[in-house]
Amino acid sequence: MNQKENYLYFALTGTAGDAANDASCFPVSDLLGTQVASATTTKVFHTDSTNLTGLNGAGGKVNVITLTHEDIATNANIHKKIAEAVARIAANPGRGKVLTVVDTATGTVAEEFEAHNNTTQVTCTTIAITQ
Amino acid sequence: MRQDANFMYFNMADPVASGWTDDGNMYRSNQLRAMNSTAAGGATMYFDAIHIGHYDAPDDIVLTVVSSGDDEADRANRVTAMDAMVSKANTRNRDGFVVAYSEIENVKPGGITGITVTLDS
C-alpha cells in the first residue's frame, strides 16, 4: 500500500512563526534520534534540510531542535520519557498530516507528552537549521 | 509514513551522577550498520553518524561483556550480546520505541554489563 508521510511540527514561543526558524516541520522519515543535552533539555535531530547531512568532517550538518522539560532531578529518566514520546508521535500511521510535537507559541504539546508534562510544560526552545 | 524501523534508546549512566552529553541517546534501528569484536570482553556497535552528521566520524556504542579468560567462552559472550542488540534492532511495536540498554532502568540484555556511547567518533 502506498502510504503518505506525516511531518513533525515544532514552534518556539512568542511570535508564532513570524521570524526565521520560529517554526519548522520535518518528514518523519528524517527523524534521526535524540540526545541528552542537559538536566532539563533534550536535543532532537533531523536530516539537514539543505542536504548537508552525511558529508565528511565539519561539512556534515543536521537540524537540531531543543526541547526543554522537567529536571531529571525531580523526574527520574525524563530524557527517556521525552525520547519515547517523540518516537511514539513518529510512529503514528502515515496520513500525510502535520503532527504538532511542541508548539510553544500556542502552548500546545502532543498528547504523547501529557504524562511527562505535569510539573513543567515541555517547550521548544531552539530550532537550529544546518548545525 | 509508518515507521520502517523502531527507535532504540541507550542510557549508559545515571545522568544525575555523571556528565550529560551522550548519557541518553535514541537511534533509528535501521541505521545500525555493523558490530564487531574489539576485545575479549567487548564489541562495538556502529550507527550512521546521525547526531552530528559527519560520515567520517560515526557514532559508536561500545558493549562490555564478561571476559572469562577462555577464548570460546568470550566468543559466546560476545555473540550473545550481539544477538541481543540485533533482537532490539528488529523489534517492531506500536510505540516505535524500545529500550536497548539502560543503567537507570537496569535493562541489560544479552549479558551486557555496560556501554559507552561516543558521538562523532
gemmi code that builds the backbone of each chain (N, CA, C; Angstrom):
import gemmi

chains = {
    "A": [
        ("MET", (0.849, -1.193, 0.000), (0.000, 0.000, 0.000), (0.886, 1.246, 0.000)),
        ("ASN", (0.556, 2.166, -0.811), (1.315, 3.399, -0.881), (0.878, 4.332, 0.240)),
        ("GLN", (1.769, 4.563, 1.215), (1.391, 5.352, 2.378), (1.884, 6.781, 2.252)),
        ("LYS", (1.108, 7.687, 2.832), (1.508, 9.086, 2.878), (2.411, 9.302, 4.091)),
        ("GLU", (3.126, 10.401, 4.084), (4.071, 10.659, 5.168), (3.607, 11.826, 6.035)),
        ("ASN", (3.717, 11.639, 7.345), (3.446, 12.725, 8.280), (4.679, 13.607, 8.446)),
        ("TYR", (4.438, 14.838, 8.871), (5.516, 15.766, 9.200), (5.394, 16.162, 10.671)),
        ("LEU", (6.531, 16.342, 11.310), (6.572, 16.728, 12.725), (6.771, 18.240, 12.823)),
        ("TYR", (5.889, 18.894, 13.593), (5.896, 20.356, 13.674), (6.390, 20.828, 15.040)),
        ("PHE", (7.292, 21.792, 15.015), (7.837, 22.393, 16.231), (7.741, 23.918, 16.083)),
        ("ALA", (7.453, 24.613, 17.201), (7.443, 26.076, 17.153), (7.917, 26.641, 18.486)),
        ("LEU", (8.611, 27.769, 18.382), (9.099, 28.455, 19.570), (8.002, 29.326, 20.158)),
        ("THR", (8.284, 29.868, 21.325), (7.342, 30.771, 21.948), (7.366, 32.136, 21.249)),
        ("GLY", (6.395, 32.950, 21.513), (6.448, 34.349, 21.099), (5.704, 34.666, 19.834)),
        ("THR", (6.427, 34.722, 18.739), (5.852, 35.335, 17.556), (5.130, 34.356, 16.638)),
        ("ALA", (5.007, 33.132, 17.079), (4.184, 32.149, 16.356), (4.623, 31.944, 14.924)),
        ("GLY", (5.901, 32.116, 14.672), (6.407, 31.813, 13.347), (6.671, 33.021, 12.478)),
        ("ASP", (6.661, 34.197, 13.072), (6.900, 35.388, 12.281), (8.344, 35.504, 11.805)),
        ("ALA", (9.266, 35.058, 12.647), (10.676, 35.221, 12.309), (11.247, 33.931, 11.739)),
        ("ALA", (12.426, 34.052, 11.153), (13.074, 32.879, 10.568), (13.283, 31.809, 11.626)),
        ("ASN", (12.895, 30.614, 11.287), (13.086, 29.449, 12.157), (12.354, 29.549, 13.489)),
        ("ASP", (11.295, 30.304, 13.544), (10.429, 30.270, 14.724), (9.589, 28.999, 14.734)),
        ("ALA", (9.381, 28.468, 13.558), (8.591, 27.244, 13.439), (9.149, 26.419, 12.288)),
        ("SER", (9.016, 25.112, 12.414), (9.542, 24.249, 11.353), (8.829, 22.905, 11.392)),
        ("CYS", (8.866, 22.205, 10.263), (8.365, 20.832, 10.265), (9.259, 19.975, 9.382)),
        ("PHE", (9.341, 18.709, 9.744), (10.240, 17.770, 9.084), (9.506, 16.456, 8.827)),
        ("PRO", (9.817, 15.779, 7.725), (9.197, 14.470, 7.494), (9.628, 13.467, 8.555)),
        ("VAL", (8.711, 12.604, 8.920), (9.007, 11.593, 9.942), (10.233, 10.765, 9.562)),
        ("SER", (10.371, 10.487, 8.276), (11.489, 9.641, 7.854), (12.839, 10.324, 8.039)),
        ("ASP", (12.839, 11.636, 8.272), (14.092, 12.351, 8.516), (14.422, 12.493, 9.993)),
        ("LEU", (13.548, 11.987, 10.861), (13.863, 11.999, 12.299), (15.007, 11.025, 12.549)),
        ("LEU", (16.097, 11.528, 13.095), (17.303, 10.713, 13.268), (17.448, 10.169, 14.676)),
        ("GLY", (17.056, 10.937, 15.681), (17.215, 10.459, 17.046), (17.222, 11.605, 18.029)),
        ("THR", (17.574, 11.274, 19.278), (17.624, 12.287, 20.332), (18.904, 12.115, 21.144)),
        ("GLN", (19.209, 13.152, 21.905), (20.404, 13.135, 22.741), (20.135, 13.944, 24.006)),
        ("VAL", (20.598, 13.421, 25.132), (20.556, 14.210, 26.369), (21.457, 15.432, 26.182)),
        ("ALA", (20.947, 16.600, 26.511), (21.760, 17.807, 26.360), (22.064, 18.469, 27.697)),
        ("SER", (21.147, 18.380, 28.638), (21.379, 18.925, 29.979), (20.331, 18.321, 30.890)),
        ("ALA", (20.335, 18.732, 32.143), (19.356, 18.203, 33.095), (17.930, 18.463, 32.654)),
        ("THR", (17.734, 19.526, 31.890), (16.380, 19.941, 31.525), (16.150, 20.022, 30.023)),
        ("THR", (17.098, 19.537, 29.231), (16.916, 19.645, 27.782), (17.273, 18.350, 27.063)),
        ("THR", (16.572, 18.124, 25.973), (16.833, 17.005, 25.068), (16.894, 17.557, 23.647)),
        ("LYS", (17.918, 17.165, 22.908), (18.023, 17.567, 21.510), (17.365, 16.517, 20.615)),
        ("VAL", (16.657, 16.990, 19.599), (16.018, 16.114, 18.613), (16.662, 16.407, 17.259)),
        ("PHE", (17.171, 15.380, 16.598), (17.946, 15.555, 15.371), (17.144, 15.116, 14.144)),
        ("HIS", (17.272, 15.918, 13.093), (16.681, 15.573, 11.796), (17.732, 15.740, 10.704)),
        ("THR", (17.526, 15.018, 9.625), (18.382, 15.185, 8.450), (18.384, 16.648, 8.026)),
        ("ASP", (19.557, 17.149, 7.698), (19.683, 18.561, 7.346), (18.836, 18.915, 6.125)),
        ("SER", (18.116, 19.995, 6.228), (17.193, 20.376, 5.156), (17.891, 21.021, 3.975)),
        ("THR", (19.201, 21.220, 4.075), (19.938, 21.749, 2.932), (20.899, 20.699, 2.368)),
        ("ASN", (20.553, 19.432, 2.630), (21.278, 18.304, 2.039), (22.732, 18.208, 2.473)),
        ("LEU", (23.032, 18.624, 3.686), (24.405, 18.573, 4.154), (24.643, 17.449, 5.156)),
        ("THR", (23.599, 16.685, 5.502), (23.818, 15.542, 6.376), (24.683, 14.514, 5.664)),
        ("GLY", (25.635, 13.970, 6.370), (26.406, 12.879, 5.831), (27.664, 13.280, 5.091)),
        ("LEU", (27.979, 14.558, 5.074), (29.252, 14.951, 4.482), (30.372, 14.717, 5.490)),
        ("ASN", (31.566, 14.682, 5.000), (32.690, 14.434, 5.882), (32.991, 15.659, 6.750)),
        ("GLY", (33.610, 15.378, 7.885), (34.102, 16.432, 8.750), (33.057, 17.461, 9.113)),
        ("ALA", (33.510, 18.682, 9.228), (32.608, 19.741, 9.660), (31.562, 20.074, 8.605)),
        ("GLY", (31.697, 19.509, 7.403), (30.713, 19.764, 6.367), (29.401, 19.061, 6.602)),
        ("GLY", (29.406, 18.001, 7.420), (28.180, 17.266, 7.701), (27.316, 18.008, 8.697)),
        ("LYS", (26.084, 18.241, 8.344), (25.208, 19.041, 9.201), (23.918, 18.283, 9.501)),
        ("VAL", (23.247, 18.715, 10.538), (21.924, 18.206, 10.875), (21.066, 19.371, 11.353)),
        ("ASN", (19.774, 19.156, 11.394), (18.869, 20.129, 12.002), (18.607, 19.696, 13.439)),
        ("VAL", (18.679, 20.634, 14.361), (18.599, 20.300, 15.778), (17.487, 21.114, 16.446)),
        ("ILE", (16.563, 20.396, 17.061), (15.506, 21.012, 17.858), (15.843, 20.772, 19.328)),
        ("THR", (15.725, 21.786, 20.164), (15.927, 21.595, 21.594), (14.586, 21.682, 22.315)),
        ("LEU", (14.267, 20.622, 23.037), (13.068, 20.607, 23.873), (13.491, 20.783, 25.329)),
        ("THR", (12.816, 21.666, 26.037), (13.090, 21.894, 27.454), (11.962, 21.276, 28.273)),
        ("HIS", (12.349, 20.613, 29.350), (11.370, 19.821, 30.110), (11.742, 19.808, 31.574)),
        ("GLU", (11.017, 19.031, 32.347), (11.281, 18.937, 33.780), (12.705, 18.438, 34.041)),
        ("ASP", (13.260, 18.845, 35.167), (14.619, 18.456, 35.568), (14.646, 16.979, 35.947)),
        ("ILE", (15.691, 16.293, 35.504), (15.794, 14.872, 35.840), (15.950, 14.666, 37.346)),
        ("ALA", (16.354, 15.704, 38.033), (16.488, 15.581, 39.486), (15.132, 15.388, 40.156)),
        ("THR", (14.082, 15.852, 39.504), (12.745, 15.711, 40.081), (11.853, 14.768, 39.282)),
        ("ASN", (12.317, 14.354, 38.112), (11.552, 13.419, 37.285), (12.533, 12.402, 36.701)),
        ("ALA", (12.676, 11.297, 37.397), (13.681, 10.311, 37.021), (13.496, 9.834, 35.589)),
        ("ASN", (14.597, 9.796, 34.852), (14.589, 9.256, 33.499), (13.746, 10.088, 32.543)),
        ("ILE", (13.630, 11.383, 32.800), (12.779, 12.237, 31.967), (13.249, 12.258, 30.513)),
        ("HIS", (14.545, 12.171, 30.286), (15.037, 12.216, 28.901), (14.548, 11.013, 28.092)),
        ("LYS", (14.518, 9.863, 28.745), (13.995, 8.676, 28.056), (12.511, 8.851, 27.757)),
        ("LYS", (11.791, 9.441, 28.710), (10.357, 9.649, 28.506), (10.103, 10.601, 27.332)),
        ("ILE", (10.924, 11.625, 27.228), (10.781, 12.563, 26.114), (11.099, 11.860, 24.791)),
        ("ALA", (12.195, 11.087, 24.781), (12.566, 10.355, 23.560), (11.463, 9.392, 23.148)),
        ("GLU", (10.905, 8.688, 24.117), (9.849, 7.731, 23.817), (8.617, 8.430, 23.251)),
        ("ALA", (8.297, 9.591, 23.821), (7.141, 10.332, 23.320), (7.357, 10.759, 21.867)),
        ("VAL", (8.554, 11.226, 21.555), (8.860, 11.630, 20.179), (8.738, 10.426, 19.238)),
        ("ALA", (9.261, 9.278, 19.681), (9.169, 8.069, 18.853), (7.714, 7.661, 18.642)),
        ("ARG", (6.915, 7.790, 19.681), (5.501, 7.414, 19.559), (4.767, 8.327, 18.583)),
        ("ILE", (5.087, 9.608, 18.636), (4.468, 10.546, 17.693), (4.864, 10.159, 16.265)),
        ("ALA", (6.154, 9.841, 16.096), (6.645, 9.476, 14.766), (6.019, 8.176, 14.266)),
        ("ALA", (5.598, 7.323, 15.190), (5.048, 6.017, 14.811), (3.579, 6.091, 14.421)),
        ("ASN", (2.987, 7.269, 14.475), (1.591, 7.382, 14.034), (1.475, 6.961, 12.572)),
        ("PRO", (0.417, 6.293, 12.232), (0.252, 5.883, 10.837), (0.297, 7.072, 9.885)),
        ("GLY", (0.948, 6.886, 8.759), (1.100, 7.964, 7.808), (-0.227, 8.373, 7.171)),
        ("ARG", (-0.582, 9.630, 7.365), (-1.817, 10.150, 6.761), (-1.542, 11.443, 5.998)),
        ("GLY", (-0.267, 11.771, 5.865), (0.054, 12.997, 5.164), (-0.322, 14.229, 5.949)),
        ("LYS", (-0.208, 14.147, 7.277), (-0.605, 15.249, 8.144), (0.618, 15.914, 8.783)),
        ("VAL", (0.413, 17.152, 9.242), (1.396, 17.809, 10.096), (1.014, 17.503, 11.538)),
        ("LEU", (1.888, 16.809, 12.243), (1.642, 16.438, 13.635), (2.389, 17.413, 14.537)),
        ("THR", (1.667, 18.125, 15.392), (2.324, 19.050, 16.309), (3.004, 18.269, 17.425)),
        ("VAL", (4.305, 18.429, 17.511), (5.068, 17.814, 18.608), (5.051, 18.776, 19.788)),
        ("VAL", (5.625, 19.942, 19.598), (5.576, 21.001, 20.606), (5.410, 22.332, 19.881)),
        ("ASP", (4.331, 23.030, 20.178), (4.104, 24.372, 19.646), (4.032, 25.323, 20.833)),
        ("THR", (5.178, 25.860, 21.192), (5.255, 26.694, 22.393), (4.500, 28.004, 22.205)),
        ("ALA", (4.390, 28.445, 20.977), (3.678, 29.695, 20.719), (2.225, 29.614, 21.164)),
        ("THR", (1.634, 28.450, 21.028), (0.232, 28.298, 21.417), (0.067, 27.444, 22.670)),
        ("GLY", (1.193, 27.014, 23.242), (1.118, 26.167, 24.441), (0.595, 24.773, 24.160)),
        ("THR", (0.796, 24.323, 22.920), (0.291, 23.004, 22.528), (1.410, 21.974, 22.560)),
        ("VAL", (1.143, 20.844, 23.167), (2.081, 19.729, 23.088), (1.298, 18.488, 22.686)),
        ("ALA", (1.973, 17.576, 22.021), (1.325, 16.337, 21.619), (0.880, 15.559, 22.846)),
        ("GLU", (-0.203, 14.824, 22.696), (-0.745, 14.112, 23.851), (0.223, 13.058, 24.379)),
        ("GLU", (1.151, 12.641, 23.546), (2.139, 11.663, 23.996), (3.004, 12.215, 25.132)),
        ("PHE", (3.063, 13.541, 25.277), (3.851, 14.147, 26.350), (3.058, 14.311, 27.641)),
        ("GLU", (1.777, 14.120, 27.607), (0.948, 14.553, 28.716), (1.374, 13.968, 30.061)),
        ("ALA", (1.740, 12.713, 30.086), (2.116, 12.090, 31.352), (3.429, 12.643, 31.893)),
        ("HIS", (4.190, 13.324, 31.045), (5.502, 13.831, 31.454), (5.479, 15.350, 31.569)),
        ("ASN", (4.318, 15.896, 31.631), (4.140, 17.327, 31.429), (3.484, 17.991, 32.638)),
        ("ASN", (3.369, 17.256, 33.732), (2.524, 17.727, 34.821), (3.110, 18.905, 35.584)),
        ("THR", (4.411, 18.840, 35.844), (5.036, 19.884, 36.650), (5.575, 21.009, 35.790)),
        ("THR", (6.257, 20.615, 34.736), (6.872, 21.594, 33.839), (6.415, 21.327, 32.421)),
        ("GLN", (5.849, 22.338, 31.783), (5.390, 22.197, 30.409), (6.581, 21.927, 29.486)),
        ("VAL", (6.464, 20.946, 28.622), (7.502, 20.725, 27.620), (7.434, 21.861, 26.610)),
        ("THR", (8.577, 22.503, 26.368), (8.607, 23.622, 25.435), (9.699, 23.412, 24.393)),
        ("CYS", (9.524, 24.069, 23.266), (10.530, 24.058, 22.218), (11.324, 25.353, 22.346)),
        ("THR", (12.603, 25.242, 22.647), (13.378, 26.445, 22.969), (14.414, 26.807, 21.913)),
        ("THR", (14.745, 25.891, 21.029), (15.689, 26.214, 19.950), (15.321, 25.432, 18.706)),
        ("ILE", (15.332, 26.104, 17.568), (15.242, 25.436, 16.268), (16.474, 25.863, 15.484)),
        ("ALA", (17.402, 24.946, 15.311), (18.682, 25.278, 14.690), (18.820, 24.492, 13.388)),
        ("ILE", (18.812, 25.183, 12.278), (18.908, 24.566, 10.967), (20.370, 24.536, 10.530)),
        ("THR", (20.790, 23.394, 9.983), (22.150, 23.252, 9.450), (23.190, 23.548, 10.517)),
        ("GLN", (23.194, 22.687, 11.529), (24.172, 22.841, 12.615), (25.247, 21.778, 12.522)),
    ],
    "B": [
        ("MET", (4.254, 8.470, 6.942), (4.797, 7.146, 6.657), (4.898, 6.347, 7.947)),
        ("ARG", (4.398, 5.180, 7.946), (4.595, 4.306, 9.082), (6.082, 3.990, 9.213)),
        ("GLN", (6.567, 3.968, 10.447), (7.982, 3.733, 10.650), (8.414, 2.405, 10.042)),
        ("ASP", (9.518, 2.432, 9.307), (10.103, 1.200, 8.808), (11.097, 0.648, 9.821)),
        ("ALA", (11.225, 1.311, 10.941), (12.160, 0.881, 11.965), (11.703, 1.438, 13.307)),
        ("ASN", (12.128, 0.771, 14.351), (11.917, 1.322, 15.680), (13.058, 2.265, 16.041)),
        ("PHE", (12.848, 3.037, 17.093), (13.944, 3.791, 17.664), (14.461, 3.041, 18.884)),
        ("MET", (15.774, 2.979, 18.992), (16.445, 2.265, 20.085), (17.011, 3.284, 21.060)),
        ("TYR", (16.721, 3.108, 22.345), (17.208, 4.058, 23.347), (18.326, 3.426, 24.156)),
        ("PHE", (19.409, 4.181, 24.325), (20.561, 3.732, 25.103), (20.821, 4.726, 26.234)),
        ("ASN", (20.836, 4.243, 27.448), (21.236, 5.064, 28.601), (22.470, 4.413, 29.215)),
        ("MET", (23.585, 5.135, 29.201), (24.821, 4.488, 29.666), (25.177, 4.833, 31.095)),
        ("ALA", (24.470, 5.757, 31.694), (24.770, 6.111, 33.080), (23.597, 6.903, 33.631)),
        ("ASP", (23.575, 7.036, 34.910), (22.583, 7.889, 35.539), (23.019, 9.333, 35.346)),
        ("PRO", (22.311, 10.110, 34.551), (22.765, 11.472, 34.261), (22.875, 12.348, 35.499)),
        ("VAL", (22.153, 12.015, 36.548), (22.266, 12.822, 37.758), (23.673, 12.713, 38.331)),
        ("ALA", (24.285, 11.556, 38.143), (25.576, 11.312, 38.769), (26.741, 11.460, 37.798)),
        ("SER", (26.483, 11.878, 36.590), (27.571, 11.920, 35.615), (27.401, 13.113, 34.693)),
        ("GLY", (28.215, 13.121, 33.635), (28.070, 14.175, 32.648), (26.761, 14.018, 31.908)),
        ("TRP", (26.472, 14.972, 31.042), (25.175, 14.946, 30.390), (25.222, 14.365, 28.995)),
        ("THR", (26.060, 14.921, 28.163), (26.028, 14.567, 26.757), (26.316, 13.081, 26.571)),
        ("ASP", (25.533, 12.448, 25.743), (25.673, 11.041, 25.348), (25.150, 10.070, 26.398)),
        ("ASP", (24.678, 10.559, 27.538), (24.206, 9.630, 28.564), (22.884, 8.992, 28.197)),
        ("GLY", (22.136, 9.592, 27.318), (20.881, 9.014, 26.881), (20.629, 9.384, 25.439)),
        ("ASN", (20.748, 8.411, 24.541), (20.609, 8.696, 23.117), (19.610, 7.747, 22.473)),
        ("MET", (18.901, 8.263, 21.479), (17.948, 7.449, 20.730), (18.392, 7.386, 19.278)),
        ("TYR", (18.424, 6.183, 18.718), (18.855, 5.960, 17.342), (17.777, 5.221, 16.561)),
        ("ARG", (17.726, 5.511, 15.281), (16.844, 4.759, 14.387), (17.479, 3.384, 14.135)),
        ("SER", (16.720, 2.320, 14.362), (17.309, 0.987, 14.363), (17.871, 0.582, 13.004)),
        ("ASN", (17.299, 1.093, 11.926), (17.814, 0.676, 10.618), (19.081, 1.433, 10.224)),
        ("GLN", (19.593, 2.256, 11.140), (20.873, 2.903, 10.880), (22.009, 2.259, 11.661)),
        ("LEU", (21.711, 1.104, 12.254), (22.775, 0.279, 12.828), (23.502, -0.405, 11.674)),
        ("ARG", (24.760, -0.080, 11.482), (25.498, -0.546, 10.300), (26.289, -1.813, 10.543)),
        ("ALA", (26.811, -1.993, 11.743), (27.654, -3.161, 11.977), (27.959, -3.292, 13.458)),
        ("MET", (28.431, -4.463, 13.815), (29.029, -4.673, 15.127), (30.286, -5.500, 14.908)),
        ("ASN", (31.294, -5.221, 15.684), (32.483, -6.065, 15.596), (33.110, -6.243, 16.973)),
        ("SER", (33.848, -7.334, 17.112), (34.547, -7.567, 18.377), (35.677, -6.564, 18.506)),
        ("THR", (35.942, -6.175, 19.729), (37.025, -5.224, 19.967), (37.994, -5.723, 21.028)),
        ("ALA", (37.569, -6.694, 21.806), (38.423, -7.239, 22.859), (37.752, -8.504, 23.368)),
        ("ALA", (38.416, -9.173, 24.287), (37.842, -10.397, 24.840), (36.469, -10.132, 25.435)),
        ("GLY", (36.340, -9.007, 26.083), (35.072, -8.686, 26.729), (34.376, -7.503, 26.114)),
        ("GLY", (34.478, -7.359, 24.810), (33.866, -6.176, 24.223), (33.498, -6.314, 22.767)),
        ("ALA", (32.498, -5.553, 22.375), (32.102, -5.420, 20.974), (31.618, -3.993, 20.782)),
        ("THR", (31.623, -3.546, 19.537), (31.214, -2.168, 19.259), (30.120, -2.157, 18.210)),
        ("MET", (29.094, -1.343, 18.486), (28.017, -1.113, 17.526), (28.312, 0.189, 16.780)),
        ("TYR", (28.081, 0.198, 15.482), (28.302, 1.401, 14.682), (26.991, 1.859, 14.046)),
        ("PHE", (26.674, 3.103, 14.278), (25.489, 3.705, 13.667), (25.921, 4.733, 12.636)),
        ("ASP", (25.025, 5.020, 11.702), (25.246, 6.167, 10.846), (25.518, 7.374, 11.734)),
        ("ALA", (26.273, 8.290, 11.232), (26.644, 9.465, 12.028), (25.458, 10.410, 12.136)),
        ("ILE", (24.441, 9.954, 12.847), (23.172, 10.650, 12.744), (23.096, 11.914, 13.575)),
        ("HIS", (23.759, 11.970, 14.697), (23.536, 13.111, 15.572), (24.329, 14.345, 15.141)),
        ("ILE", (25.497, 14.123, 14.620), (26.309, 15.258, 14.207), (26.309, 15.380, 12.693)),
        ("GLY", (26.137, 14.256, 12.004), (26.012, 14.308, 10.556), (27.307, 14.136, 9.792)),
        ("HIS", (28.375, 13.753, 10.464), (29.663, 13.590, 9.796), (29.877, 12.124, 9.429)),
        ("TYR", (29.929, 11.826, 8.153), (30.064, 10.425, 7.752), (31.440, 9.852, 8.090)),
        ("ASP", (32.436, 10.726, 8.219), (33.757, 10.210, 8.555), (33.961, 10.111, 10.063)),
        ("ALA", (32.919, 10.350, 10.820), (33.026, 10.275, 12.272), (31.724, 9.714, 12.832)),
        ("PRO", (31.512, 8.420, 12.640), (30.228, 7.838, 13.030), (30.048, 7.765, 14.542)),
        ("ASP", (28.835, 7.499, 14.939), (28.544, 7.289, 16.355), (28.764, 5.811, 16.671)),
        ("ASP", (29.402, 5.539, 17.774), (29.559, 4.145, 18.132), (29.215, 3.907, 19.603)),
        ("ILE", (28.829, 2.677, 19.867), (28.467, 2.262, 21.218), (29.269, 1.008, 21.547)),
        ("VAL", (30.133, 1.131, 22.520), (30.949, 0.002, 22.963), (30.147, -0.804, 23.977)),
        ("LEU", (30.033, -2.098, 23.704), (29.336, -3.015, 24.613), (30.374, -3.758, 25.439)),
        ("THR", (30.207, -3.747, 26.733), (31.102, -4.507, 27.603), (30.392, -5.769, 28.056)),
        ("VAL", (31.069, -6.907, 27.845), (30.526, -8.194, 28.297), (31.574, -8.871, 29.174)),
        ("VAL", (31.197, -9.982, 29.754), (32.103, -10.675, 30.666), (33.294, -11.245, 29.892)),
        ("SER", (34.479, -10.965, 30.389), (35.697, -11.546, 29.851), (36.157, -12.648, 30.794)),
        ("SER", (36.161, -13.869, 30.275), (36.386, -15.009, 31.161), (37.816, -15.512, 31.156)),
        ("GLY", (38.590, -15.109, 30.162), (39.922, -15.670, 30.010), (39.950, -16.899, 29.132)),
        ("ASP", (38.790, -17.362, 28.716), (38.682, -18.519, 27.823), (38.139, -18.030, 26.481)),
        ("ASP", (38.865, -18.285, 25.414), (38.503, -17.730, 24.111), (37.100, -18.133, 23.673)),
        ("GLU", (36.766, -19.407, 23.825), (35.466, -19.870, 23.375), (34.346, -19.256, 24.208)),
        ("ALA", (34.554, -19.154, 25.504), (33.544, -18.524, 26.351), (33.391, -17.049, 26.006)),
        ("ASP", (34.505, -16.391, 25.724), (34.451, -14.971, 25.351), (33.695, -14.779, 24.046)),
        ("ARG", (33.969, -15.678, 23.080), (33.258, -15.606, 21.796), (31.756, -15.758, 22.017)),
        ("ALA", (31.392, -16.737, 22.856), (29.970, -16.963, 23.117), (29.334, -15.745, 23.797)),
        ("ASN", (30.056, -15.129, 24.711), (29.518, -13.938, 25.388), (29.287, -12.792, 24.408)),
        ("ARG", (30.235, -12.601, 23.500), (30.098, -11.513, 22.523), (28.922, -11.778, 21.582)),
        ("VAL", (28.810, -13.030, 21.137), (27.714, -13.368, 20.219), (26.367, -13.176, 20.912)),
        ("THR", (26.305, -13.535, 22.183), (25.046, -13.345, 22.925), (24.685, -11.865, 22.996)),
        ("ALA", (25.673, -11.028, 23.246), (25.428, -9.588, 23.305), (24.991, -9.049, 21.944)),
        ("MET", (25.696, -9.462, 20.886), (25.333, -9.016, 19.534), (23.922, -9.471, 19.184)),
        ("ASP", (23.611, -10.712, 19.534), (22.290, -11.245, 19.231), (21.206, -10.445, 19.949)),
        ("ALA", (21.486, -10.032, 21.185), (20.515, -9.230, 21.928), (20.280, -7.883, 21.252)),
        ("MET", (21.338, -7.284, 20.742), (21.187, -5.988, 20.080), (20.475, -6.130, 18.734)),
        ("VAL", (20.750, -7.232, 18.025), (20.031, -7.482, 16.769), (18.540, -7.655, 17.057)),
        ("SER", (18.243, -8.340, 18.149), (16.841, -8.514, 18.531), (16.187, -7.171, 18.823)),
        ("LYS", (16.902, -6.310, 19.531), (16.362, -4.969, 19.817), (16.157, -4.174, 18.528)),
        ("ALA", (17.137, -4.291, 17.629), (17.054, -3.533, 16.379), (15.892, -4.003, 15.512)),
        ("ASN", (15.493, -5.233, 15.689), (14.399, -5.788, 14.879), (13.058, -5.766, 15.600)),
        ("THR", (13.027, -5.176, 16.775), (11.752, -5.037, 17.470), (10.859, -4.064, 16.707)),
        ("ARG", (9.612, -4.445, 16.529), (8.627, -3.538, 15.925), (7.412, -3.513, 16.833)),
        ("ASN", (6.990, -2.333, 17.229), (5.800, -2.224, 18.062), (5.071, -0.920, 17.742)),
        ("ARG", (3.937, -0.751, 18.335), (3.108, 0.417, 18.015), (3.757, 1.719, 18.454)),
        ("ASP", (4.567, 1.649, 19.515), (5.192, 2.864, 20.022), (6.416, 3.274, 19.210)),
        ("GLY", (6.920, 2.366, 18.386), (8.103, 2.702, 17.612), (9.325, 2.918, 18.473)),
        ("PHE", (9.375, 2.288, 19.621), (10.404, 2.604, 20.605), (10.747, 1.365, 21.407)),
        ("VAL", (12.036, 1.189, 21.666), (12.458, 0.080, 22.513), (13.688, 0.524, 23.300)),
        ("VAL", (13.757, 0.153, 24.558), (14.950, 0.422, 25.362), (15.958, -0.690, 25.065)),
        ("ALA", (17.059, -0.306, 24.436), (18.083, -1.295, 24.082), (18.981, -1.595, 25.269)),
        ("TYR", (19.314, -0.555, 26.026), (20.144, -0.734, 27.217), (19.902, 0.455, 28.130)),
        ("SER", (19.774, 0.197, 29.425), (19.548, 1.303, 30.351), (20.106, 0.990, 31.723)),
        ("GLU", (21.027, 1.821, 32.152), (21.533, 1.710, 33.525), (20.448, 2.135, 34.512)),
        ("ILE", (19.745, 3.207, 34.190), (18.721, 3.717, 35.102), (17.644, 2.668, 35.344)),
        ("GLU", (17.233, 1.995, 34.277), (16.140, 1.024, 34.391), (16.638, -0.405, 34.566)),
        ("ASN", (17.950, -0.582, 34.621), (18.556, -1.901, 34.750), (18.104, -2.840, 33.619)),
        ("VAL", (18.035, -2.307, 32.424), (17.764, -3.127, 31.238), (19.113, -3.456, 30.623)),
        ("LYS", (19.559, -4.691, 30.810), (20.898, -5.092, 30.376), (20.811, -6.442, 29.670)),
        ("PRO", (20.384, -6.411, 28.413), (20.146, -7.688, 27.712), (21.449, -8.343, 27.274)),
        ("GLY", (21.374, -9.627, 27.049), (22.470, -10.358, 26.431), (23.758, -10.377, 27.227)),
        ("GLY", (23.659, -10.243, 28.532), (24.860, -10.276, 29.352), (25.732, -9.044, 29.257)),
        ("ILE", (25.201, -7.977, 28.654), (25.965, -6.730, 28.541), (25.995, -6.061, 29.922)),
        ("THR", (27.184, -5.719, 30.371), (27.313, -5.147, 31.716), (27.476, -3.637, 31.704)),
        ("GLY", (27.787, -3.074, 30.548), (27.944, -1.626, 30.461), (28.099, -1.205, 29.016)),
        ("ILE", (27.819, 0.062, 28.742), (28.017, 0.595, 27.395), (28.730, 1.937, 27.489)),
        ("THR", (29.396, 2.285, 26.411), (29.989, 3.618, 26.302), (29.604, 4.188, 24.951)),
        ("VAL", (28.921, 5.306, 24.968), (28.449, 5.930, 23.734), (29.393, 7.062, 23.350)),
        ("THR", (29.811, 7.055, 22.099), (30.646, 8.143, 21.598), (30.035, 8.698, 20.323)),
        ("LEU", (29.668, 9.955, 20.351), (29.168, 10.603, 19.145), (30.338, 11.189, 18.376)),
        ("ASP", (30.181, 11.215, 17.060), (31.164, 11.898, 16.227), (32.564, 11.331, 16.479)),
        ("SER", (32.643, 9.996, 16.482), (33.910, 9.350, 16.839), (34.939, 9.495, 15.723)),
    ],
}
model = gemmi.Model(1)
for chain_id, residues in chains.items():
    chain = gemmi.Chain(chain_id)
    for i, (resn, *xyz) in enumerate(residues, 1):
        res = gemmi.Residue()
        res.name, res.seqid = resn, gemmi.SeqId(i, " ")
        for name, pos in zip(("N", "CA", "C"), xyz):
            atom = gemmi.Atom()
            atom.name, atom.element = name, gemmi.Element(name[0])
            atom.pos, atom.b_iso = gemmi.Position(*pos), 0.0
            res.add_atom(atom)
        chain.add_residue(res)
    model.add_chain(chain)
structure = gemmi.Structure()
structure.add_model(model)
structure.setup_entities()
